Amino acid sequence: MFNTIKEKKEISKKLKERAISEGFTISGIAKIPGSSRLKLRNDALERWLSNKNHGEMKWMEAERRRNISSLLEGAKSVLSVGFTYINSHNNNNNHQIFKVGKFSHGEDYHKVIHKKLKNIGNWINQEIPDCKWKICVDTSPLLEKAWAEESGLGWIGKNSNLISKKNGSWFTLGFLILTKELVPDEPHQSLCGKCDKCIEHCPTNAIVEPFVIQSNLCIAYHTIESREKTIPKKIGQNLNGWVAGCDICQDVCPWNKSVPFNNSPETMPKEWMKHLNIHSLNWDDETWKQNLKGTTLKRIKPWMWRRNIKANLGS
């Protein structure tokens, strides 16, 4: 236990600073079980699932996602961090024949974030030896964006992405659940206001209402998650070059107009992604395997890449 409030404040501040020194762009702390807003986010998830908006993503139904305490016994706080993936080399890929979502251009962010969080965990072992911790990236059953919002990192925008006032939405999230009570940050308030640009510019009208994405209308869902043999005609007609993910709702967001880049080696785009073209249809499975090695796009199987490219070609 901390002997004084001052000690608690100091270690909380040090923890967030340590996260920044590890290469995260932004960090914040939330108290478990969180504010009443978490219940509202859970209720929103329930409605989203009951309306079948998650498509084939059955893992979103995991009951543990509703209760962060089920992930670590005695959980009292959560450190939320954001890792910026946009850099000066992938800031604008709209001129490419085939486009890949910026989140996947560099190294597999799951591994990058996990390694950095483990370093922080090792620091915790030294600074707070009686504190247990658990790493969560987006493969864990956790309401990631809700807890990041609760930690003050940003707010959940109308396109369902977490948006930071300073850093836009070009970052992925990571978390350390802790068994120590720390000083929480203020939950962030929404700053979308009356802006509906993300809704207006979605070519498939996948944002069916503010904050609600209908997966079976989303280009990113169909090119990354869906295992259907063909892309639906309505989606195919609106791909406009997207073969893995889609950045349209982020590209048009005013909060992304001027954000700091992260030009670390971890975010540098793979060369082959810059040169995807019709001849990529001739790549065999082994070529795809080698290209996808070390990226977050391994779950898009070679046959899916061919499917996505063909859909862009109208076949």
C-alpha positions in Angstrom: 0.0 0.0 0.0 1.0 3.6 -0.5 1.6 5.5 2.7 0.3 8.8 1.5 -1.9 10.4 -1.2 1.3 12.1 -2.4 3.0 8.8 -2.9 0.0 7.5 -4.9 0.1 10.6 -7.1 3.8 10.4 -7.7 3.8 6.7 -8.7 0.7 7.3 -11.0 2.6 10.2 -12.7 5.7 8.1 -13.0 3.8 5.2 -14.5 2.3 7.4 -17.2 5.6 9.0 -17.9 7.2 5.5 -18.2 4.6 4.6 -20.8 5.6 7.6 -22.9 9.3 6.8 -22.6 8.6 3.3 -23.9 7.3 4.9 -27.2 3.6 5.3 -26.5 2.1 8.6 -27.7 -0.5 9.0 -24.9 -1.2 7.3 -21.6 -3.9 7.6 -18.8 -5.2 5.8 -15.8 -8.8 4.7 -14.9 -10.2 3.4 -11.7 -12.0 0.0 -11.7 -15.0 -0.4 -11.9 -15.1 3.0 -13.6 -17.8 5.6 -13.9 -21.4 5.2 -14.8 -20.4 5.7 -18.4 -19.0 2.2 -18.5 -22.5 0.8 -18.0 -23.7 2.9 -20.9 -20.9 1.5 -23.1 -21.8 -2.0 -22.0 -25.5 -1.4 -22.8 -24.5 0.0 -26.2 -22.4 -3.2 -26.9 -25.4 -5.3 -26.0 -27.7 -3.4 -28.4 -25.0 -3.7 -31.1 -24.7 -7.4 -30.7 -28.5 -8.0 -30.4 -28.9 -6.2 -33.8 -26.3 -8.6 -35.3 -24.1 -5.7 -36.3 -20.9 -7.7 -35.5 -21.4 -10.1 -38.5 -19.1 -13.1 -38.2 -17.0 -11.6 -35.3 -18.3 -14.0 -32.7 -15.5 -13.2 -30.3 -17.3 -9.9 -29.6 -19.9 -11.9 -27.7 -17.5 -13.0 -25.0 -19.2 -12.4 -21.6 -15.9 -11.4 -20.0 -15.8 -8.3 -22.2 -18.4 -6.8 -19.9 -16.3 -7.2 -16.7 -12.7 -6.1 -16.6 -12.3 -7.6 -13.1 -12.7 -11.1 -14.6 -9.4 -10.7 -16.4 -7.3 -10.2 -13.2 -8.4 -11.0 -9.7 -8.2 -8.0 -7.4 -8.0 -5.5 -10.4 -8.3 -1.9 -9.2 -6.8 0.3 -11.9 -6.0 0.2 -15.6 -3.2 1.9 -17.5 -4.4 2.8 -21.0 -1.9 3.6 -23.8 -2.0 4.7 -27.4 0.6 3.8 -30.0 0.6 6.1 -33.1 1.1 4.2 -36.3 0.8 7.0 -38.9 4.1 8.3 -40.2 5.3 10.6 -43.0 5.7 7.6 -45.3 2.1 6.4 -45.1 0.3 9.7 -44.5 -1.3 9.6 -48.0 -1.7 6.3 -49.8 -4.7 7.3 -51.9 -2.6 7.4 -55.1 -1.9 3.7 -54.9 -3.7 1.2 -57.1 -4.6 -1.0 -54.2 -4.7 0.4 -50.7 -4.1 -1.2 -47.3 -5.3 0.3 -44.0 -2.6 2.4 -42.3 -2.8 0.5 -39.0 -1.2 -2.5 -40.7 1.6 -0.9 -42.7 4.4 -1.6 -40.2 5.2 -4.3 -37.7 2.4 -6.3 -36.1 1.1 -3.8 -33.5 0.0 -6.6 -31.2 3.6 -7.6 -30.7 5.0 -4.1 -30.6 2.5 -3.0 -27.9 2.8 -6.2 -25.9 6.6 -5.8 -25.8 6.4 -2.2 -24.6 3.8 -3.1 -22.0 5.9 -5.9 -20.7 8.8 -3.5 -20.2 6.4 -1.3 -18.2 5.3 -4.4 -16.2 9.0 -5.1 -15.4 9.3 -1.6 -14.2 6.3 -2.0 -12.0 7.8 -5.1 -10.5 10.7 -2.9 -9.3 8.7 0.2 -8.3 5.5 -1.5 -6.9 6.6 -5.0 -6.1 3.3 -6.0 -4.5 1.3 -5.0 -7.6 0.2 -7.7 -10.0 -0.5 -6.8 -13.6 -1.9 -8.2 -16.8 -1.3 -7.1 -20.4 -4.3 -6.6 -22.8 -4.1 -5.8 -26.4 -7.1 -6.0 -28.7 -7.1 -9.8 -28.7 -8.3 -9.7 -25.1 -12.0 -9.6 -24.2 -12.0 -6.0 -23.0 -14.0 -2.9 -23.9 -10.9 -1.2 -25.1 -12.2 2.1 -26.4 -14.5 2.5 -23.5 -11.6 2.1 -21.0 -9.3 4.3 -23.0 -12.1 7.0 -22.9 -12.4 6.4 -19.2 -8.7 6.9 -18.8 -8.8 10.3 -20.6 -7.0 9.3 -23.7 -9.8 10.6 -26.0 -13.4 10.0 -26.9 -15.2 7.5 -29.0 -16.1 9.3 -32.2 -19.1 8.9 -34.5 -17.1 6.5 -36.6 -16.5 4.4 -33.5 -12.8 5.1 -33.4 -11.1 6.6 -30.3 -10.1 10.2 -31.1 -7.5 12.2 -29.3 -7.6 16.0 -29.4 -3.9 16.2 -30.1 -3.2 12.9 -31.8 -6.4 12.2 -33.9 -7.4 8.6 -34.3 -4.2 7.1 -35.9 -3.3 5.0 -32.9 -3.9 1.5 -31.6 -4.6 0.8 -27.9 -3.0 -1.3 -25.2 -3.7 -1.8 -21.5 -2.2 -2.9 -18.2 -4.7 -4.0 -15.6 -3.2 -3.5 -12.1 -4.1 -4.6 -8.6 -3.1 -1.3 -7.1 -5.4 1.7 -6.6 -3.8 4.6 -8.5 -4.9 8.2 -9.2 -7.3 8.1 -12.1 -7.5 10.7 -14.9 -10.7 12.4 -15.8 -12.8 10.6 -18.5 -12.7 12.4 -21.8 -15.7 14.2 -23.1 -16.9 13.9 -26.7 -15.7 16.7 -29.1 -17.4 15.5 -32.3 -20.1 18.1 -31.9 -22.3 18.5 -35.0 -19.7 17.2 -37.4 -20.9 14.2 -39.5 -18.2 14.0 -42.1 -17.3 10.4 -41.3 -21.0 9.4 -41.7 -21.4 11.5 -44.9 -18.3 10.1 -46.6 -18.7 6.4 -45.9 -19.3 5.1 -49.4 -21.4 2.1 -48.2 -23.3 3.9 -45.4 -21.8 1.6 -42.8 -22.2 4.2 -40.0 -25.9 3.6 -39.8 -26.2 6.1 -37.0 -23.7 8.1 -35.0 -21.3 5.7 -33.1 -22.9 2.6 -34.7 -21.1 0.5 -37.4 -23.0 -2.1 -39.3 -20.3 -4.6 -40.1 -21.9 -6.2 -43.1 -21.8 -2.7 -44.8 -18.2 -2.0 -43.8 -15.3 -2.3 -46.3 -12.8 -3.0 -43.6 -15.0 -5.9 -42.3 -15.5 -7.4 -45.7 -11.8 -7.2 -46.7 -10.3 -8.4 -43.3 -12.8 -10.3 -41.3 -15.3 -11.9 -43.6 -14.7 -15.4 -44.8 -17.3 -15.3 -47.5 -16.0 -16.5 -50.9 -17.1 -13.4 -52.7 -17.4 -9.7 -51.7 -21.1 -8.5 -51.9 -21.8 -6.5 -55.0 -22.7 -3.3 -53.1 -19.4 -3.4 -51.3 -17.4 -4.3 -54.4 -18.7 -1.4 -56.3 -17.4 1.0 -53.6 -14.0 -0.5 -52.8 -12.1 2.1 -54.8 -8.9 0.3 -54.4 -9.2 -0.9 -50.8 -8.0 -4.5 -50.4 -7.3 -4.7 -46.7 -9.1 -2.3 -44.4 -10.4 1.2 -45.1 -9.3 4.6 -43.8 -12.0 6.8 -45.3 -13.8 7.7 -42.1 -10.5 8.6 -40.5 -9.1 10.5 -43.5 -12.0 12.9 -43.5 -12.0 13.4 -39.7 -11.1 17.1 -38.9 -9.2 15.9 -35.8 -6.8 14.0 -38.2 -5.9 17.1 -40.3 -2.7 17.8 -38.4 -1.3 15.2 -36.1 2.2 14.2 -35.0 3.9 11.4 -37.0 5.6 8.4 -35.5 8.5 7.7 -37.8 9.9 4.8 -35.7 11.1 1.7 -37.6 8.1 -0.2 -36.2 5.6 1.9 -38.3 7.5 2.0 -41.6 5.3 0.6 -44.4 6.4 -2.7 -45.9 7.7 -2.2 -49.5 5.3 -4.8 -51.0 2.3 -3.0 -49.7 3.2 0.1 -51.7 3.3 -1.9 -54.9 0.2 -4.0 -54.8 -1.2 -4.3 -58.3 -3.1 -6.6 -60.7 0.0 -8.8 -61.0 -0.3 -9.6 -57.2 -3.0 -12.0 -58.3 -0.2 -14.2 -59.6 1.6 -14.4 -56.2 1.5 -18.0 -54.8 0.6 -18.8 -51.2 4.3 -18.9 -50.2 4.9 -15.4 -51.6 1.9 -14.1 -49.6 3.2 -15.9 -46.5 6.6 -14.3 -46.7 5.1 -10.9 -47.4 2.7 -11.1 -44.5 5.3 -12.4 -42.0 5.6 -10.0 -39.1 2.5 -8.0 -40.0 -0.9 -7.8 -38.4 -2.5 -8.9 -41.7 -1.7 -12.6 -41.5 -5.3 -13.4 -40.7 -6.2 -12.3 -44.3 -5.4 -15.5 -46.0 -3.9 -15.6 -49.6 -7.3 -16.6 -51.1 -8.9 -13.6 -49.4 -6.3 -11.2 -50.9 -7.1 -12.6 -54.3 -10.8 -12.2 -53.6 -10.4 -8.6 -52.5 -8.2 -7.7 -55.5 -10.7 -9.4 -57.9 -13.6 -7.5 -56.3 -11.8 -4.2 -57.0 -11.5 -5.3 -60.7 -15.2 -6.0 -60.8 -14.8 -9.8 -61.1 
